[in-house]
Amino acid sequence: MMEETEYAFLRNRGLCVILRDEKGTMGFPRLNVSLKIHQPLVFEQEVTVRLLLVEIDGKQVVYKFEILDHDQDVLVEGSFKVAFCRFPDNGPPFAILIPEFVTAALTGNGS
């Protein structure tokens, strides 16, 4: 659920999980995920997932998330950190500085 919420956040900001430019493919692979379950979810339980951009640090982005029930009680909370990487055709991915257009889109300062 948190991953789908991140994807929706990126789409809402005019971005995508996989981006392309003249140099090739870029994206946001996970570096770290943590979560704390206060109360387990029940199958088909309707919940709200809230995502908050916490930090952008050159090559990394940190998100906080909460999963809430219909009474807005927090059932699960956590965070995840992603790197901004280039994915070359013939080698492993490597972190790059987040381009200005991506930072602007993530922070809502884009056009």
C-alpha positions as a printed NumPy array, in Angstrom:
array([[  0.   ,   0.   ,   0.   ],
       [  2.759,   2.466,   0.832],
       [  4.508,   1.737,  -2.45 ],
       [  1.316,   2.348,  -4.449],
       [  0.839,   5.601,  -2.529],
       [  4.38 ,   6.667,  -3.417],
       [  3.704,   5.901,  -7.088],
       [  0.498,   7.957,  -6.958],
       [  2.427,  10.81 ,  -5.299],
       [  5.04 ,  10.733,  -8.073],
       [  2.382,  10.653, -10.805],
       [  0.554,  13.533,  -9.12 ],
       [  3.793,  15.535,  -9.294],
       [  4.273,  14.771, -13.   ],
       [  6.939,  12.13 , -12.366],
       [  7.142,   8.366, -12.704],
       [  9.024,   5.627, -10.881],
       [ 11.127,   5.175, -14.015],
       [ 12.351,   8.32 , -15.782],
       [ 14.293,   8.675, -19.   ],
       [ 16.528,  11.375, -20.398],
       [ 19.161,  11.613, -23.134],
       [ 21.593,   9.597, -20.97 ],
       [ 19.209,   6.719, -20.283],
       [ 17.034,   5.37 , -17.491],
       [ 16.776,   6.716, -13.953],
       [ 14.684,   5.67 , -10.963],
       [ 14.111,   5.429,  -7.224],
       [ 15.224,   2.04 ,  -5.782],
       [ 14.68 ,   1.384,  -2.064],
       [ 17.587,   1.716,   0.337],
       [ 15.783,   1.2  ,   3.616],
       [ 12.263,   0.472,   4.849],
       [ 11.059,   0.446,   8.436],
       [  7.613,   0.053,   9.888],
       [  5.868,  -0.259,  13.189],
       [  2.581,  -2.135,  13.35 ],
       [  0.349,  -0.776,  16.101],
       [ -2.618,  -2.864,  15.049],
       [ -2.748,  -5.444,  12.254],
       [ -4.972,  -4.783,   9.26 ],
       [ -7.823,  -7.128,   8.489],
       [ -8.393,  -8.578,   4.994],
       [-10.384,  -6.116,   2.842],
       [-10.317,  -3.479,   5.602],
       [-10.668,  -0.008,   4.145],
       [ -7.791,   2.212,   5.164],
       [ -6.169,   5.49 ,   4.23 ],
       [ -2.458,   5.701,   3.487],
       [ -0.9  ,   9.075,   4.189],
       [  2.517,   9.877,   2.689],
       [  4.773,  12.736,   3.749],
       [  7.991,  13.792,   2.039],
       [ 10.433,  14.194,   4.93 ],
       [ 13.799,  14.914,   3.319],
       [ 15.606,  15.297,   0.027],
       [ 19.342,  14.973,   0.483],
       [ 21.144,  15.294,  -2.849],
       [ 20.865,  11.668,  -3.947],
       [ 18.238,  10.345,  -1.517],
       [ 14.598,  10.916,  -0.621],
       [ 12.986,   9.967,   2.704],
       [  9.233,   9.418,   3.04 ],
       [  7.14 ,   8.838,   6.15 ],
       [  3.841,   6.993,   5.88 ],
       [  0.882,   6.167,   8.063],
       [ -1.923,   3.703,   7.481],
       [ -5.112,   4.846,   9.193],
       [ -8.477,   3.224,   9.816],
       [-11.826,   4.93 ,   9.216],
       [-11.584,   6.634,  12.661],
       [ -8.179,   8.07 ,  11.641],
       [ -6.392,   5.879,  14.186],
       [ -2.841,   5.034,  13.087],
       [ -2.588,   1.288,  12.507],
       [  0.85 ,   1.232,  10.887],
       [  3.56 ,   3.851,  10.557],
       [  6.946,   3.767,   8.995],
       [  9.399,   5.298,   6.623],
       [ 11.409,   4.451,   3.592],
       [ 14.459,   5.891,   1.94 ],
       [ 15.077,   5.755,  -1.789],
       [ 18.135,   6.633,  -3.81 ],
       [ 17.964,   8.401,  -7.134],
       [ 19.902,   6.177,  -9.518],
       [ 20.879,   5.821, -13.114],
       [ 20.382,   2.357, -14.619],
       [ 22.957,   1.774, -17.363],
       [ 22.253,  -0.909, -19.954],
       [ 25.519,  -2.725, -19.293],
       [ 26.189,  -2.292, -15.584],
       [ 24.758,  -2.018, -12.091],
       [ 22.719,   1.025, -11.06 ],
       [ 24.549,   3.908,  -9.387],
       [ 23.336,   6.892,  -7.387],
       [ 23.335,  10.303,  -9.04 ],
       [ 22.397,  13.773,  -7.858],
       [ 18.675,  14.336,  -8.078],
       [ 18.052,  16.605, -11.079],
       [ 16.537,  20.003, -10.305],
       [ 13.335,  19.209, -12.211],
       [ 12.787,  16.134,  -9.996],
       [ 13.476,  18.064,  -6.769],
       [ 11.14 ,  20.844,  -7.91 ],
       [  8.398,  18.337,  -8.725],
       [  8.791,  16.465,  -5.428],
       [  8.662,  19.636,  -3.355],
       [  5.827,  21.154,  -5.343],
       [  8.027,  23.964,  -6.633],
       [  7.858,  22.849, -10.252],
       [  5.87 ,  24.496, -12.99 ]])
